[in-house]
């Protein structure tokens, strides 16, 4: 199995973890899994295009180029940006205030993003 396909499988596995975390009140875990689902899908897409950014922000910056090419929308890139921001907040802030609604919104964004990338790959 090539690395691109492996990343997409990993992306789907992370996406499958989100509802379990969410339903059991593990919102920080749900946020992290939603973000990493998008991250691995994005890496698969970029690697398919021979682009290999080294950082999370680098992934997002590279995705912006595909908005200009019409392959991704601004909203899709905003989704992964939202995911990164929420994940950093959940991972590093001591007192995390994230509600069920934001987690649900992020899950919807992640599902759409991963589906879009899967269709492009």
C-alpha positions as CSV (number, residue, x, y, z in Angstrom):
1,X,0.0,0.0,0.0
2,X,1.5,3.3,-0.9
3,X,1.9,6.2,1.6
4,X,-0.9,8.3,0.1
5,X,-3.5,5.5,0.4
6,X,-2.2,4.8,4.0
7,X,-2.7,8.4,4.9
8,X,-6.2,8.4,3.7
9,X,-7.0,5.2,5.7
10,X,-5.5,6.8,8.8
11,X,-7.6,9.9,8.1
12,X,-10.8,7.9,8.0
13,X,-9.8,6.1,11.2
14,X,-9.3,9.4,13.0
15,X,-12.7,10.5,11.7
16,X,-14.3,7.4,13.1
17,X,-12.9,8.2,16.5
18,X,-14.6,11.6,16.7
19,X,-18.2,10.5,17.5
20,X,-17.0,8.1,20.1
21,X,-15.0,10.9,21.9
22,X,-17.9,13.4,21.4
23,X,-20.6,11.1,22.7
24,X,-18.6,10.3,25.8
25,X,-17.8,13.9,26.6
26,X,-14.1,13.7,25.6
27,X,-14.3,17.0,23.6
28,X,-10.6,17.6,23.5
29,X,-10.0,14.2,22.0
30,X,-12.8,14.7,19.5
31,X,-11.2,18.0,18.4
32,X,-7.7,16.4,18.1
33,X,-9.1,13.5,16.1
34,X,-11.1,15.7,13.8
35,X,-8.0,17.9,13.1
36,X,-5.7,14.9,12.5
37,X,-8.3,13.4,10.1
38,X,-8.1,16.6,8.1
39,X,-4.3,16.8,8.5
40,X,-3.6,13.3,7.1
41,X,-6.0,13.8,4.3
42,X,-4.3,17.1,3.4
43,X,-0.9,15.5,3.5
44,X,-2.1,12.7,1.2
45,X,-3.4,15.3,-1.3
46,X,-0.2,17.4,-1.1
47,X,2.1,14.3,-1.4
48,X,0.1,13.3,-4.5
49,X,1.1,16.6,-5.9
50,X,4.8,16.2,-4.9
51,X,4.5,18.8,-2.1
52,X,6.0,17.8,1.3
53,X,5.6,20.6,3.9
54,X,7.3,20.0,7.2
55,X,4.9,21.8,9.6
56,X,1.2,21.9,10.3
57,X,1.1,25.6,9.2
58,X,3.1,24.6,6.1
59,X,0.4,22.2,5.1
60,X,-2.3,24.9,5.4
61,X,-0.2,27.4,3.5
62,X,0.4,24.9,0.7
63,X,-3.4,24.1,0.5
64,X,-4.0,27.8,-0.2
65,X,-2.3,27.4,-3.5
66,X,-5.0,24.9,-4.5
67,X,-7.7,27.4,-3.8
68,X,-6.2,29.6,-6.5
69,X,-6.2,26.6,-8.8
70,X,-9.8,25.9,-8.1
71,X,-9.3,22.5,-6.5
72,X,-10.2,23.5,-3.0
73,X,-12.5,26.2,-1.6
74,X,-11.5,28.9,0.9
75,X,-14.0,27.4,3.3
76,X,-12.3,24.0,3.0
77,X,-8.9,25.6,3.9
78,X,-10.7,27.6,6.7
79,X,-11.9,24.2,8.1
80,X,-8.5,22.8,8.6
81,X,-7.3,26.1,10.0
82,X,-10.2,26.0,12.5
83,X,-9.2,22.5,13.3
84,X,-5.6,23.4,14.0
85,X,-6.5,26.4,16.1
86,X,-9.0,24.3,18.2
87,X,-6.5,21.4,18.5
88,X,-3.7,23.7,19.8
89,X,-6.1,25.3,22.3
90,X,-7.3,21.9,23.5
91,X,-3.8,20.5,23.7
92,X,-1.9,23.4,25.4
93,X,-4.4,25.5,27.3
94,X,-4.8,24.4,30.9
95,X,-8.5,25.5,31.1
96,X,-10.1,24.5,27.9
97,X,-13.6,25.7,27.3
98,X,-15.0,24.0,24.2
99,X,-18.6,23.1,23.9
100,X,-20.5,20.3,22.3
101,X,-21.6,22.6,19.5
102,X,-18.1,23.6,18.4
103,X,-17.1,20.0,18.4
104,X,-20.1,19.1,16.3
105,X,-19.3,21.9,13.9
106,X,-15.7,20.7,13.6
107,X,-16.8,17.1,13.0
108,X,-19.0,18.3,10.1
109,X,-16.1,20.3,8.7
110,X,-13.7,17.3,9.0
111,X,-16.1,15.0,7.3
112,X,-16.6,17.4,4.4
113,X,-12.9,18.0,4.1
114,X,-11.9,14.4,4.2
115,X,-14.6,13.5,1.6
116,X,-13.4,16.3,-0.7
117,X,-9.8,15.2,-0.5
118,X,-10.7,11.5,-1.0
119,X,-12.5,12.5,-4.2
120,X,-9.5,14.5,-5.4
121,X,-7.1,11.7,-4.7
